[in-house]
Amino acid sequence: MGKLPKEESEAKKIQFGIWLGMPKTCRSEDERTIDLIAAKVGVFRDTLFEWEKDPFVIKIAENAMKFYGANRKKEVIDSMIDKAVGGDVQAAKLYLEWQGEIGAKKADTNIMEGVKVTRVTERT
């Protein structure tokens, strides 16, 4: 396989980037492994390993992860709460930070004589 034209190369990189950011459970049978996606995209698997370092592919993969992950936020939060209630200290800490009860910085905004003052403090 010789050097691809730029447009064809970018299209293949986009296809690979989406695959890279996609949860394994969402991949079709002909895309389950790196060898299968290489064959489907039409490049050698070594090319895909090089593309994994390409900022363009990384950005596509990150966007794919956000897309697929956005639909699962509620599941993640529900799982975190279940673990926190079940006694998982790390999950409880994460939940309380998420709620702004501990650890995270909190902006304290006051209105004083028409002047808005915002103070950021470390919560403990």
N, C-alpha and C positions, 0 to 999 in steps of 0.2 A: 504494500500500500504506500503510494507516494504522498507527497505533500498535498493537502487539501486546499481548495480555494477558500479564501477567508470567510465568505458567507456560509459555505458548507461546514467549515470547521466550527464557526460560532453556533450554528444550529445543532451540531452534534454535542458541543460543550453545554449548551442549554439543556438538551435532553439528558445528558449525564448529570449535570448539576441538580436537576429536578429529581432524578433517581437517587442521587446521593443524599438529598435532604428529605426524602420520602421515608416514612416508617416502613420497616421490612414487611409488616403485615399488609401494607397497601400495594406491594409490588406484585405484578402479574407473574404467572408461572415462567414465562420466557425472560423474566428480569430478576430472578431470585438471587443470582450470584454475579460477581464481577465478570466472570467469563461469559455469562449469558448476556449481560448488558453490553459488553465489548462487542460481541457478535451482532447484537441487535443494532448498535450504533454504527458498526462497521469499522472499528479500529482495533488495534492490538490492546490487550489488557495493560501492558506497560505504558501505553499512551494514557490510559485512564489514571494510572498511578501518578503520572506527571501532571495531568490536568487537575488532580486533587489539590495541587499547590498553587494553581492559577487563581489570582484574585477574582477574575471574572466568574469562574466556576464556583468558587467559595461563596461569592455574593448570591448567585443563583441558588445554591444549596441552602444558605441561610434564609432566603426568602421562602423556599419550599418548606423548611422546617417551621417557620412562622405560620405559613398557611395551614399546614397539617396540624400544628400544635394549637392554633387558635380554637379549633373545634373541640379541644379536649381540656380547656382550662377548668371548666366546672368539675370534671372528673378528678383532676389533680387537686383542686381545693377540697373537694369532698374527701378524697383519700387522706390528705394532710389532716383534716379535722378529725376523721375517724381514728387515725394513728395518735393524734394528740389526746383525744378523749380516752384512748386505750392505754395511755401511760407512756408513750414515746416522748421523752423529754425534748429531743431535738425538734420533733414536729410541733410540740407545744410552744417552744421558743420561736420557731418560724411563724407559727400562727399569730402569736402575740406581737411579733415585729410587724407582720403584715397588717395587723389591726392598729398599729401605731401605739401600742400599750407599753412596749419596752424597746430598748436598743436603737431603733431607727431614729434618725433626726426628725424633729417635728418643728414646723414653722409656727411660731406664736405671733399672731398679728393683732395689734391693738390700734385703736383709733384714739389719738390724743390731740384734742383741740384742733381738729381738722387736718392733722398730719398723720399719715399712715406710717406706722413703724413696724417693721417685720424683724423678728429676732429668731435665729435658728439656734436651737439648743439640742444637746445630746440627751435623750431620754434614758433613764435607768429604771 
